[in-house]
Amino acid sequence: MTERRVHVTGWGRYVPSQVLSNADLERMVDTSDEWIVSRTGIRERRVAAADETTASMAAVAALRAIRTAGIDPDEIDLILLATLTPDYWMPSTAALVKEAIGNTRAAAMDVAAACSGFVYAYASAQAWIAAGLAKHVLVIGAELLSRFLDYTDRGTCILFGDGAGAVVLSASDEPGGSLAVELTTEPQGAYMIWLPAGGAKSPPSSETIARGEHYIRMEGRETYRFATKTMATTALESVRKSGLDPSEVALFIPHQANVRIIEAVAKGLQLPMDRMYTNVDRYGNTSAASVPIALAEAVNEGRVQVGDNVTLVAFGAGFTSGAVTVNWTADPARGRDVDALVDRRDVRVRLPVDWDSVDPIPPALAELMARPGSLDVPLDDVVPGEPEPASHAPAR
Ligand SMILES: CC(C)(COP(=O)(O)OP(=O)(O)OC[C@H]1O[C@@H](n2cnc3c(N)ncnc32)[C@H](O)[C@@H]1OP(=O)(O)O)[C@@H](O)C(=O)NCCC(=O)NCCS
């Protein structure tokens, strides 16, 4: 039986048009263009407009990737969306994207592995296809980080930006395509980059908001140490498992967090910097979106040719890291014109129906919760708009 292989058949990216430069940040926090460029390599980043969300940016990148692949959106069997900035806790952002791209068939879910999320999602998609569970998988990395940043914290707000990237992975009997994957998770670093409040451990309250715990927090030096140590070893492991030597990889597409980290990866792999794709100067760190944005740009710029080996490698909160090596098979020219074919204004994400008019707590429940001794009332008995169960009628 021929082995079922996994090829990248489509790629696309979307970045918001609004640019936030280092000079803009100089006016907001005590920093300088010189400091930011010399420590990170970042010159500017993009910021989503008020009418944009993670889902809307993801849908544009996804439609561009689908156009590049030359398939119909309804041919997608599975949508995996990596993000740490979903539109809502639920539903998944992937579910909103599914409808926005005009797909009726796919299973859709989000993947949470922070900046490594796209590589984790890619690896999962590869496994689904190899197992025969899907033919075409849409893998997206999308982030709207500017809404989770403290613009008084110069240690974090200078680093991050917004955007989305996507690939279509397709089953094929042809040689080439995805080779080996390497994924790691090291929980010792769990609190090195994190967002303290809003989850079950620390639900949102006026106190958590007053303390700014709904913003990203980071120990920069520790994170830097982890990144420089792990990125090269993770990439190397994926390359070796693929039966290759790093010198046989034409281009590495590293997570774009900091150009100094990327330089350390090149050094660790004993390769020149021209084997590392970088665009961190223009977009900053777009977390899970950074690798697919970089991949789409590298291919569209002619940096990847048919037959090239390419290694995608990322690290992020968790700490997580991931790498996947790919033998490239798609004609790079296919993606060049798709930006003009998919306009963001043509993409619609479903909005909540009558959200403003819905009381978040049904009146009957609110009344019960206000009464002492009421919590043992089975919630099944409480139907908004229906009379209360007689046995629990308030004493008059
Ligand atoms: C954040 C980062 C750029 C900071 O660079 P650094 O060389 O480690 O700098 P330090 O944190 O040691 O700070 C050095 C000094 O610069 C100051 N500083 C921090 N941010 C600054 C800014 N934006 N502008 C000016 N000065 C700044 C610090 O307060 C410190 O001052 P001090 O020496 O008086 O205390 C770097 O640690 C980094 O890139 N870490 C990894 C972050 C990352 O990749 N996160 C995403 C993971 S997916």
The ligand as an ORCA input file, in Angstrom:
! r2SCAN-3c Opt
* xyz 0 1
  C      12.310     41.189     26.623
  C      13.767     41.296     26.172
  C      13.845     41.932     24.823
  C      14.509     42.148     27.171
  O      15.869     42.239     26.767
  P      17.023     42.016     27.817
  O      18.280     42.256     27.125
  O      16.809     40.657     28.445
  O      16.733     43.156     28.829
  P      16.467     43.034     30.401
  O      15.122     42.453     30.664
  O      17.646     42.348     31.014
  O      16.472     44.559     30.771
  C      17.605     45.348     30.656
  C      17.244     46.751     31.053
  O      16.397     47.348     30.048
  C      15.215     47.843     30.646
  N      14.104     47.689     29.713
  C      13.203     46.694     29.608
  N      12.357     46.957     28.611
  C      12.725     48.121     28.077
  C      12.233     48.905     27.016
  N      11.168     48.522     26.276
  N      12.871     50.060     26.723
  C      13.929     50.470     27.434
  N      14.434     49.765     28.457
  C      13.844     48.605     28.767
  C      15.035     47.013     31.887
  O      14.256     47.692     32.855
  C      16.459     46.817     32.339
  O      16.874     47.973     33.026
  P      17.798     47.832     34.325
  O      19.048     47.174     33.852
  O      17.942     49.248     34.729
  O      17.013     47.008     35.271
  C      14.417     39.885     26.122
  O      14.599     39.398     27.423
  C      13.620     38.901     25.338
  O      13.499     39.006     24.149
  N      13.122     37.860     26.018
  C      12.321     36.847     25.346
  C      10.931     37.368     25.192
  C      10.119     36.545     24.264
  O      10.587     36.058     23.283
  N       8.844     36.399     24.606
  C       7.893     35.745     23.797
  C       8.005     34.306     23.915
  S       6.994     33.513     22.756
*
